[in-house]
Amino acid sequence: MANFSAKDVQELRKATGAGMMDAKNALTDADGHAEAAVQILREKGLAKASKLSSRENTEGLVAVATNQAAVALVHLKSETDFSAKSSDFQDFVQMLADEVLVNGEAVVDEKDQELEALKLTLKENIEVGTAKRYQASEGLALDAYLHGAGRAGVLIEASGVEADTLHEIALHVAFAKPTYLSRDQVSADEVEQERAALLEITKSEGKPEAAWDKIVEGRLNAWFAEMVLLEQGIFGDKEKVADRIGSGSISRFTLAMVG
């Protein structure tokens, strides 16, 4: 007779959303092994990982993969840091990154069953946050950087930029967390909303009306310098990223962060 308790049945029900008798029968068939019981319920269509999907998942892990042809990044989200540190979670996110590197971003959609199994095993809302691949081509340089044991990851693509400089900028992206590459990527609505907010702040400070436009424009430029990669001071210094790359150009970047 399988060795399991009423508590084991309850935990299996909570993890899978299965009914009491279904959970009990699965544990019986699995000789009391919880993971095997989860698999039995999945195969019978009785495990409901969808129950977990509404729960907040601000933890997780980023993995990168590289070869001579491409660079890839995958951000896998979890509810707790404890799950993100598990070997099952780490192996899965690295497997996804390796697959994306070889087969492209769409391969993530083919891993739904494995993702569902991981949700049920770890009893958390686990989902892919970002999956990105950059393909190498003539005239383009690529770099991938993993920061803080997987707390952040960066892909960057450029032309006319030395490899060491490009890697330095990838590190900077993880440090400064830009939202946009260049100013023209920021929507006009967002700019006008910020301009209006800055004007109200300036007025409330009692500044002379004749100086409002100049003050607001200066503050708006500072706002762009926080948001836009090319206008940021590299690692917070005075030299801007745009100056560091000289005549080279950055075509795109991806930043994925836990939290």
N, C-alpha and C positions, 0 to 999 in steps of 0.2 A: 504493500500500500504506500502511495506517495506521502512523503513527509512534508506537510505544510500546515500553516495555521490560518485561522479566520483573518488575522491581520494581514497575512500574505495575500489572501483573496481581496481584501479591501484595497491594498496597495496596487494590485494588478488592475482592479476596477478603476481606481483613480488615474492610473497611468494611461489606460487604454480607452476608457469610456464604455467598456463592455459590461454586460449585465452580470449579476452575481453568479448565476448558475453557469454562464458561459466562462467566466473567469475561473470558477472552481473546476469545471471540466477540463479547461486548458491546463491548469496546474496539475491535475491528475494525469493527463496524457503526457505532460512534460516531466513527470516524476518530481514535481516540486520546484523545478528550475524556472525562475522568473523570466529570463531572457528567452528560453525556449517556448514558454507559454505565450509570451508576446508574439513570437513568430507564428505560433499556431492560430492565435486570434487574427493576426494579419491575413494569413492564408484563407481563413474562413470569412474574411470581410467584416469581422466583428470589432476590430480595434479602430478607434476613432481619434486619430491624431488631430483632426480638425478642432477638437475641444480645446486644444492648447493654443490655437492660433490667435486668440484674442489677448493673450497675456504679453505684457511688456518684455522686450528682449533687448536691453541696452548693453549687454556684455557680449563677448564673442572673441573672435580671432581673425587675423588677416594672414594669408599665406601668399607667397609669390613663387613663380617658377620662371626659369629662363633657359634659353638655348641660343644658338647662333641665328636662328630664324625669327625669334619672337620673344616677347616678355608677357607675362600674364599675372593677374592678381585676382584673388577671391576673398571676400569678406563674408564670414559665416557668423550669424548673430545667435546669441543664447540669452537665457534669463539670468544666469549666474556665472561668475568667474570660475566657480568650482567645476561646472560642466565644461567650460571652455578649456580648462587645464587637463581634462581627462584624455587618455590616449585615444579613445574612440573618436572624440571630437577633433583632436589634432590630426589624426590620420585621415579623417574624412575631408577636412578643409584642404589639406595638402594634396590629397588625391584629386579634389576638384580643380585646384590650381594647375596641377600637372595635366589633367585632361583638357582644360581650357587652353593651355599652352599649345597642345598638339592639335586639338580638334575644333577650337573656337568657342565662343561664349555660349552658343546655343546648346552645347553639350550638357550644360547645367540642367536644362529642362528634362533631359533623359535620365536624371538621377533622382527622380521623385520618390521612387520606392525606397531607395537607400536612405534618402533624407527622412522619409516617414518612419523608417525603422529606427533611425537615430533619435528622433523625437520621442518615440515610445520607450526606447531604452533609457534615455536620460530624463524622461518625464518633463520635458521643457519645450517651449515654443522656439524651435530652431528654424531659421530660414536664411537664404542667401541674400545678403544686402547688396553686394556689388560683385560683378564678374566682368573682367575686362581683359582684352588681349590686344597688344600692338604688334603689328607685323613689320619685320625689318624690310627695307627696300633701299635701292641705291640712292645715296645722297642723304639718307636719314640715319640719325644715331638714336639709340634707345638706352634707357637705364631703368632699373628696378631697385627699389630700396625697401627693406623691412625694418621697422623701428620698434624698439621696446618689446622684444620677444613677441611680436605679432600684434601689438596695440595699434599700429598704423602701418600702412603700406603705400608706396608711391610708384607710379609708372610715369615716364616722361619721354617725349619724342621731340627731337630737334634736328636742325641742319646747321652746318657750319660752326658747331660747338664742340670743343675738345672733350674727350671722354671724362677726364678728371673734373672739368668744370661742370659738365652735365650731371655727374654724380653729386657734386657739391650742391647743385641746385635742387636735386632730388631730396637731399638731406634737409635743405632749407624749407622745402614744401612741407615736410613732416613737422618741422619746427614752427613755421609761421602760419600754416593752415589757410592758404589763400582759397577764395571761392571761385575766382575768375582768372583767366589768363591775361586778358587785356581789358582796358576800360570800355571798349566798344561792345563787349559781351554783356555788360550790365544793362538791364532794360531801362528805357527812358522813364517808365513809371516808378521804378525803384529809386532812380536818381532824384526824380522830382519829389518823391515822398521824403527822402533824406534831406533834400534841400529845404523843404518846408519845415521839417522838424528843427533843423539847424537855425533857420531864421527865427523861429519862436524862441529858441534858447538864447539867441543873440539879443533879441528884443527884451527878454526877461532880465538880462544882465545890465540893462540900462545903457547900452552902448549908443553913441550918437547915430542918428538915422542915416546920416551921410556915409557912415562907415559900414553899414550893414552888408551891402553887397560884397565888399572886399573881404570882410570877416567870414561871411558864409562861404565864399569861394575858397578861401584858405582852409576852412574846416572841411569842406567837401573834398578838396584834394587830399587832405589827411585821411579821410574816410576811404577814398580810393586806394591810398597807399596801404591800408589794412586789408582790403578785399582783393586787390589785383596783384597777381604774381609779379608781373614785369615792373610794377611801381613800388614793390616792397624793397626795403633796405635788407640786403642779404644778411641773414642771422641778426637782424636788428641794427646793423651798422649803417653808415651814411650811403655807401655805394649801393645803387639799385641793381636788381637782377638784370634789368635791361642793359645797364652799363657793363656788368660782368660778362655778358655774352657777346658784347661788341657788335660786329657785323653779322653774327649768327642769329638764328631765330628759333623760338620754341613754338611748335605747332599745336601741342596739346599736352595735358597732364591729367592724371587721375589720382585722387587722394581718397583713401578709405580709412576710416578711424573707428575704433571701438568707443562706444559711449555717445 
